[in-house]
Amino acid sequence: MIRFLRRDRGQAFPIYIMMVAGLLFLALAFFAVGKASALRNGSQGAADAAALAAAQKARDNFGPGFLGSLPLNTLDIFLNAPFAAPCAEAARLAAANEADEKLCYPTPGYLRDRITVEVEGRKPVDSPVIPGSENRKAEAKATAVIEFNCPNPKAFDFNSDGVQDLFVFTCRTGEIVKITTAEITPGLWETVSRTLFDVRLVDQ
């Protein structure tokens, strides 16, 4: 009887070792999945920040052109003109979030439409249970839209001198923005740009 028990113990030991090895593998696999998910979330956050920063910088950059188009009555032409995405700003924000900007491009359209940024995280998954993971990094993409909130502006001859010098914007929020030619200075854009233009992330 004692010999029989010893024989059972000898047979159970390899099974025990296999079970421990299997559990260890599962633990490593779950850890790898969790790490990959965390890196993916981090890269998505970097892409979101980079796209928003680029869009906000673009809004700042075209302020002088926007204001300059008002007295010339060329606002529609200005809003339809192609613009360059400030990708240096996107790269800066991506780097601040431990990622590298891989692609940055505008999608021109009426109202200065979109800027898309693609990034790659700097940290690899590097898991012993995922082949090739030592070089695999998380990638993500985000798009920000610059939306003109106040369409159909109206121009008036404020001084009755035959020159349009008052511009009235009625925005979707119900807010009304009035600009006179005497106010058109670089400092004015900082005051009115966030009302005239909305910068936000959109679905891909």
Disulfide bonds with the S-S distance in Angstrom:
Cys87-Cys104 2.22
Cys150-Cys171 1.89
